[in-house]
Amino acid sequence: MDFKSSETLVEHPAQGPRSEDELPETAAAAVKVVIVGGFGVGKTTLVGSVSEIRPLTTEETMTQAGVGVDDIVGIERKTSTTVAMDFGRISLNEELVLYLFGTPGQQRFWFLWNGLFDGALGAVVLVDTRRLEVSFDVIGRLEERGVPFVVAINSFPDAPVHPVEEIRGALDLPPEVPIVECDARLRSSSRDVLMTLMRYLHSLAVS
């Protein structure tokens, strides 16, 4: 991968890249990770909280066009939505860089997933325990593609608390798929999710 060329994704048209956006000179390997989940589970929040560069977002204000099409039950206060992707970057150490691509949640935008998944090493499935059913199709698509993933339970204030194994059963996940709890608003929590994914991918590679 040409590290420097990828920085054009976050370059400001007038000012050019900021010094903090520059890729560390020590970076030796880059991994593409996709953040997926149903509509309104917090994907944009996670990418934004953990990214060390200015995240690229494609959020648009929700309009009447989505009425009767997008399922907003439980997230009625949501006013904007991702229509293409979110993009961020985090250096897990001096040599390993993760490029994060957040997918749109509404099914009417899922045709964009094909391009976003090209070259992805793994994925994070973000779930909301108030609306677990929106994760079923997401997980199914990952399994069809053979993309390794971990599940992160985003902690919403009014979300019911369920034992991890109960959620595993509800999502019909095999025992080896990691499930972790997180707060997508917190950088440290989101970073822990990504570390869990990296450890899982490593375990698959050496098994």
C-alpha positions as CSV (number, residue, x, y, z in Angstrom):
1,M,0.0,0.0,0.0
2,D,1.2,3.5,-0.8
3,F,0.8,5.1,2.6
4,K,1.3,8.7,1.5
5,S,-1.3,8.6,-1.3
6,S,-4.0,7.4,1.1
7,E,-3.7,10.7,3.0
8,T,-5.5,12.5,0.2
9,L,-8.7,11.2,1.7
10,V,-8.4,13.6,4.6
11,E,-6.6,16.5,2.9
12,H,-8.2,19.9,3.1
13,P,-8.5,21.3,-0.4
14,A,-7.1,24.7,0.6
15,Q,-4.6,24.0,3.3
16,G,-3.3,20.5,2.5
17,P,-2.7,17.9,5.2
18,R,-2.1,19.0,8.8
19,S,1.1,17.8,10.5
20,E,-0.9,15.6,12.8
21,D,-2.5,13.9,9.7
22,E,0.9,12.8,8.4
23,L,1.6,9.1,8.6
24,P,4.4,8.2,11.1
25,E,7.7,7.5,9.5
26,T,8.0,4.3,11.4
27,A,4.8,2.8,9.9
28,A,5.6,-0.5,8.3
29,A,2.2,-2.2,7.9
30,A,-1.4,-1.1,7.3
31,V,-4.6,-3.1,7.8
32,K,-8.0,-2.2,6.5
33,V,-10.8,-2.7,9.0
34,V,-14.5,-2.2,8.3
35,I,-16.9,-1.0,11.0
36,V,-20.4,-2.4,10.3
37,G,-23.8,-2.5,12.0
38,G,-27.4,-1.6,11.7
39,F,-28.8,1.9,11.3
40,G,-28.0,4.1,14.3
41,V,-25.8,1.8,16.3
42,G,-22.9,4.2,16.6
43,K,-20.5,3.5,13.8
44,T,-19.7,7.1,12.9
45,T,-19.2,7.8,16.6
46,L,-16.7,5.0,17.0
47,V,-14.7,6.0,14.0
48,G,-14.7,9.6,15.1
49,S,-13.7,8.9,18.7
50,V,-10.8,6.6,17.9
51,S,-9.3,8.3,14.8
52,E,-6.0,10.1,15.2
53,I,-6.8,12.2,12.1
54,R,-9.8,14.3,11.2
55,P,-12.3,11.6,10.3
56,L,-13.9,11.8,6.9
57,T,-17.7,11.5,7.2
58,T,-20.5,11.5,4.6
59,E,-23.4,12.3,7.0
60,E,-26.4,14.0,5.6
61,T,-29.5,15.3,7.3
62,M,-32.4,12.8,7.3
63,T,-35.3,13.8,5.1
64,Q,-38.8,12.7,4.3
65,A,-37.3,10.5,1.6
66,G,-36.4,8.0,4.3
67,V,-39.9,7.9,5.9
68,G,-41.3,4.4,5.6
69,V,-38.0,3.1,4.3
70,D,-35.6,3.5,7.2
71,D,-36.5,1.8,10.4
72,I,-36.0,4.4,13.1
73,V,-37.8,2.6,15.9
74,G,-35.8,3.2,19.1
75,I,-33.7,6.0,17.5
76,E,-36.4,8.6,16.7
77,R,-34.1,11.4,17.8
78,K,-31.5,10.6,15.1
79,T,-31.3,13.5,12.6
80,S,-28.4,12.6,10.3
81,T,-27.2,9.4,8.6
82,T,-24.1,8.1,6.8
83,V,-24.8,7.8,3.1
84,A,-21.5,6.5,1.8
85,M,-18.8,5.8,4.4
86,D,-16.8,7.1,7.4
87,F,-13.0,7.0,7.3
88,G,-10.5,7.3,10.0
89,R,-7.0,6.1,11.0
90,I,-5.3,4.9,14.2
91,S,-1.8,3.7,14.9
92,L,-1.9,0.8,17.3
93,N,1.9,1.0,17.7
94,E,4.8,2.6,16.0
95,E,4.6,0.1,13.0
96,L,1.0,-1.0,12.7
97,V,-1.7,1.4,11.3
98,L,-5.4,0.6,10.9
99,Y,-7.5,2.3,8.3
100,L,-11.1,2.3,9.4
101,F,-14.0,2.3,7.0
102,G,-17.5,2.7,8.5
103,T,-20.4,1.5,6.4
104,P,-23.9,3.0,6.0
105,G,-26.5,1.2,8.1
106,Q,-29.6,1.4,6.0
107,Q,-30.2,-1.5,3.7
108,R,-30.9,0.8,0.8
109,F,-27.1,1.8,0.9
110,W,-25.7,-1.7,1.3
111,F,-24.8,-1.8,-2.4
112,L,-21.8,0.3,-1.3
113,W,-20.5,-2.5,0.9
114,N,-18.9,-4.3,-2.1
115,G,-16.3,-1.7,-2.6
116,L,-15.7,-1.0,1.1
117,F,-15.0,-4.6,1.8
118,D,-12.3,-5.0,-0.9
119,G,-9.0,-5.7,0.9
120,A,-10.5,-5.7,4.4
121,L,-8.7,-8.0,6.8
122,G,-11.6,-8.0,9.4
123,A,-14.6,-6.2,10.7
124,V,-16.2,-4.9,13.9
125,V,-19.9,-5.5,14.2
126,L,-21.4,-2.8,16.4
127,V,-24.7,-3.8,18.1
128,D,-27.3,-2.0,20.1
129,T,-29.1,-4.4,22.6
130,R,-32.3,-2.4,22.2
131,R,-32.4,-3.5,18.6
132,L,-30.5,-6.7,18.2
133,E,-32.6,-7.7,15.2
134,V,-30.9,-5.0,13.0
135,S,-27.7,-7.0,13.3
136,F,-28.9,-10.3,11.9
137,D,-28.5,-9.4,8.2
138,V,-25.3,-7.6,8.9
139,I,-23.7,-10.7,10.5
140,G,-25.1,-12.9,7.8
141,R,-23.5,-10.8,5.0
142,L,-20.1,-11.0,6.8
143,E,-20.4,-14.8,7.2
144,E,-21.3,-15.1,3.5
145,R,-18.2,-13.2,2.5
146,G,-16.0,-15.1,4.9
147,V,-14.8,-11.9,6.7
148,P,-13.6,-12.5,10.3
149,F,-15.3,-10.2,12.8
150,V,-15.8,-9.4,16.4
151,V,-18.9,-8.1,18.0
152,A,-18.9,-4.9,20.1
153,I,-21.9,-4.1,22.3
154,N,-22.3,-0.3,22.3
155,S,-23.4,0.9,25.8
156,F,-26.4,3.1,25.3
157,P,-27.7,4.7,28.6
158,D,-31.2,3.2,28.3
159,A,-30.2,-0.2,26.7
160,P,-31.1,-3.4,28.5
161,V,-28.2,-5.3,30.0
162,H,-27.9,-8.9,28.9
163,P,-25.2,-11.5,29.7
164,V,-22.7,-11.9,26.9
165,E,-23.6,-15.5,26.3
166,E,-27.2,-14.6,26.0
167,I,-26.4,-12.2,23.3
168,R,-24.2,-14.8,21.6
169,G,-27.2,-17.1,21.5
170,A,-29.5,-14.4,20.2
171,L,-27.1,-13.6,17.4
172,D,-26.3,-17.3,16.8
173,L,-22.6,-16.8,17.0
174,P,-20.0,-19.6,17.4
175,P,-18.1,-19.7,20.7
176,E,-14.8,-18.5,19.1
177,V,-16.2,-15.1,17.9
178,P,-15.2,-12.5,20.6
179,I,-17.9,-10.3,22.1
180,V,-16.9,-7.2,24.0
181,E,-18.7,-4.3,25.6
182,C,-17.8,-0.8,24.7
183,D,-18.7,2.9,24.8
184,A,-18.2,4.1,21.2
185,R,-17.9,7.7,22.5
186,L,-14.7,6.9,24.3
187,R,-11.4,6.6,22.5
188,S,-9.9,4.1,24.9
189,S,-13.0,1.9,24.7
190,S,-13.1,2.0,20.9
191,R,-9.4,1.3,20.8
192,D,-9.9,-1.8,23.0
193,V,-12.4,-3.1,20.5
194,L,-9.9,-2.8,17.7
195,M,-7.2,-4.5,19.7
196,T,-9.6,-7.4,20.3
197,L,-10.1,-7.7,16.6
198,M,-6.4,-7.7,16.0
199,R,-5.8,-10.4,18.6
200,Y,-8.6,-12.5,17.1
201,L,-7.2,-12.1,13.6
202,H,-3.7,-13.1,14.9
203,S,-5.2,-16.2,16.6
204,L,-6.8,-17.2,13.2
205,A,-3.5,-16.7,11.4
206,V,-1.5,-18.9,13.7
207,S,-4.1,-21.6,14.2
